[in-house]
Amino acid sequence: MTEARKKFKRIGTTTGLISGITYGLYTTFVLIAGYYKPLAGAVGLFAAPYVTSGLNDFFAGLWLTAYNIKTGRIREIGRSLKLFPGKIIVLGSLIGGPIASGAYLMGLAMAGAYAIPISAMYILFGAIFARIFLKQKIVLRVGAGMVICVIGAIVINWVRPEGSTNFTLGIICAFVAAIGWALEGVLAAYGSAMLDSDIVINIRQLLSGVVDLFVILPLAGGMGLLKGTMLSMPPVAWLIVSGLCAAISYLCWYKSNSTVGCAMGMSLNITYAFWGVLFCILFIKQPVTPTIIIGSIIIMIGAVLVSVDPFELLNKKEDVINEI
């Protein structure tokens, strides 16, 4: 029994870390795709981010559909959508996909890697929304974590990187993404309690991609850019890979939540703020400044403090050592 519990914890910890690493990779690959024509130099604030967001989510949805076909659960999508929890998932998908993910990629396009740790503040807003909608009290630890997150955001914005004309707007978009993902989390927590999480993720990614590509893009006048992108192999190839990373990240995140708990799962997933910045520095030569490094570390500390009690975590580690 002791060995089984330890194995269970190892699986949850490993999948949680994988979710953070793959989300950092997804962020980097999406940015790389944006360096290729016709996405590079595209006119307008909305067209390029929503082409990349829509294609990434759509490809992620296709990867997840293939996964659910292989596991024999594909029929559950239609059944889930007929239920009330399924409709709640649809609402959360629209908030977290077209609104939050679109804003995240707009933030990346304008502020670069600086937008990544700002978006990680979704845990802060999640605690606020849990207090409002779920009547969960904000204890001293959570409040302290919130303050630390705000301090980290101030540090990141203290010095604007050179040559970034829309930096402030990009940071605002990252905040919008954090708020949207927090709302999605509250809705997903309700729907996922009664539905298969793999099906929930599948619905989320496919719906987000379809709405981005066939509802928002026509309104933003971006269908020409979408057509040009689909005919250009390099950006499509990168977005197919980024979609795979996003699919793996979500699957591992939910797996981690179910094995070691949502608090620990979120703490491990939130490491994407570190991995995303690191991969951007390594692969796309993101300029490194003291403010982005210090601010990212501060936000990660605050986010972890919001999601998990460090004293409880230490006690759990002691229990495992004693069991061994």
C-alpha positions, -999 to 999 in steps of 0.1 A, spaced: 0 0 0 29 23 9 46 16 -24 14 22 -43 9 56 -27 45 66 -34 41 55 -71 8 74 -73 26 106 -60 55 101 -84 31 98 -113 12 130 -103 44 150 -97 59 138 -131 28 146 -151 25 180 -134 61 189 -143 55 176 -179 24 198 -182 45 229 -172 74 221 -196 51 213 -226 31 245 -220 64 264 -221 73 247 -253 38 254 -268 44 291 -261 78 291 -277 67 272 -308 37 296 -313 61 325 -312 85 308 -337 56 302 -361 49 340 -359 83 347 -373 74 332 -407 55 349 -435 26 356 -439 23 358 -401 54 380 -398 45 416 -404 8 409 -406 -13 441 -404 -36 446 -374 -36 436 -337 -60 407 -340 -54 388 -372 -21 371 -366 -27 362 -329 -61 347 -337 -47 328 -367 -20 312 -345 -44 307 -315 -71 292 -337 -48 268 -356 -30 258 -325 -62 250 -306 -77 233 -336 -46 211 -341 -46 204 -304 -82 194 -306 -74 170 -335 -46 154 -315 -70 149 -286 -97 135 -309 -72 110 -322 -63 101 -286 -99 97 -276 -107 76 -307 -78 53 -297 -90 50 -261 -126 43 -273 -141 74 -256 -149 95 -287 -187 90 -284 -186 106 -250 -182 141 -266 -217 141 -280 -232 127 -248 -213 152 -226 -225 182 -247 -262 172 -241 -257 175 -203 -258 207 -182 -222 202 -170 -212 199 -207 -229 233 -214 -209 248 -185 -177 234 -201 -187 251 -234 -191 284 -217 -157 280 -200 -142 270 -233 -154 302 -249 -139 323 -221 -107 304 -218 -101 298 -255 -111 326 -279 -109 353 -251 -81 342 -228 -58 323 -252 -63 349 -279 -54 377 -255 -23 356 -243 -10 353 -279 -17 390 -285 3 397 -253 32 375 -266 31 393 -299 35 427 -283 54 421 -251 73 389 -259 83 366 -230 73 393 -205 37 383 -210 43 347 -198 47 353 -160 19 379 -161 -5 353 -175 6 329 -147 -13 352 -123 -44 333 -133 -40 315 -99 -44 349 -81 -76 357 -100 -88 321 -96 -86 326 -58 -106 358 -61 -133 342 -83 -135 312 -59 -141 336 -31 -169 354 -51 -186 324 -67 -177 295 -45 -176 314 -12 -141 301 -5 -124 322 22 -91 339 13 -67 328 41 -36 348 51 -13 326 31 -34 331 -1 -36 368 5 2 370 10 7 351 -23 -16 375 -41 4 405 -28 37 388 -39 22 382 -74 13 419 -77 48 428 -67 63 405 -93 41 421 -120 52 456 -110 89 444 -112 84 430 -147 68 462 -159 94 485 -142 117 486 -173 103 484 -208 124 464 -233 140 484 -261 121 485 -294 87 474 -279 62 500 -290 31 481 -277 47 467 -245 21 481 -221 -8 469 -243 8 434 -244 10 433 -206 -27 443 -204 -36 415 -228 -16 390 -206 -37 402 -176 -69 396 -196 -56 361 -204 -50 355 -166 -86 367 -158 -101 346 -185 -82 314 -176 -93 319 -139 -129 321 -149 -125 291 -171 -109 272 -142 -139 279 -120 -163 266 -146 -141 237 -156 -139 226 -119 -177 223 -119 -180 205 -153 -150 182 -148 -164 169 -115 -191 150 -135 -175 145 -169 -144 127 -182 -115 152 -181 -100 139 -214 -134 146 -231 -136 180 -215 -102 190 -228 -111 177 -263 -143 198 -264 -124 229 -251 -96 228 -277 -118 219 -307 -145 245 -298 -118 272 -292 -102 265 -325 -134 265 -345 -147 298 -329 -113 315 -334 -110 305 -371 -146 308 -383 -162 334 -360 -136 358 -348 -113 358 -378 -139 368 -403 -150 397 -380 -113 407 -378 -108 405 -415 -82 378 -411 -94 351 -435 -69 361 -461 -41 357 -436 -55 323 -425 -55 311 -462 -20 324 -467 -8 307 -435 -23 274 -445 -5 275 -478 28 282 -461 44 250 -447 68 264 -420 43 282 -397 17 253 -401 44 227 -391 53 247 -360 16 251 -351 10 214 -355 38 208 -330 26 235 -307 -9 220 -308 6 186 -298 24 203 -269 -8 220 -258 -27 187 -259 0 169 -239 1 198 -214 -37 197 -207 -38 159 -205 -9 158 -180 -23 187 -160 -56 170 -154 -38 137 -147 -17 155 -121 -47 171 -105 -64 138 -102 -34 121 -85 -18 147 -62 -47 172 -60 -55 205 -77 -34 226 -55 -2 206 -62 -12 201 -98 -15 239 -103 18 245 -86 36 222 -109 17 234 -140 25 271 -131 62 263 -137 54 271 -174 62 307 -164 98 296 -159 100 272 -187 84 295 -212 108 324 -204 138 299 -205 129 284 -238 123 319 -253 157 329 -242 173 298 -256 155 293 -288 144 328 -300 170 349 -283 146 368 -260 165 397 -245 173 390 -209 169 418 -183 171 416 -145 134 427 -143 120 397 -162 142 372 -143 134 387 -108 98 394 -116 92 358 -130 107 343 -98 86 365 -76 54 357 -94 61 319 -93 67 321 -56 35 340 -51 15 316 -74 28 286 -55 19 302 -22 -16 308 -34 -21 273 -45 -4 252 -18 5 255 18 43 250 21 41 237 57 16 211 46 39 202 17 68 198 40 48 176 64 38 153 34 75 150 24 83 140 60 56 114 60 69 99 28 105 97 43 91 81 74 72 55 53 104 47 35 
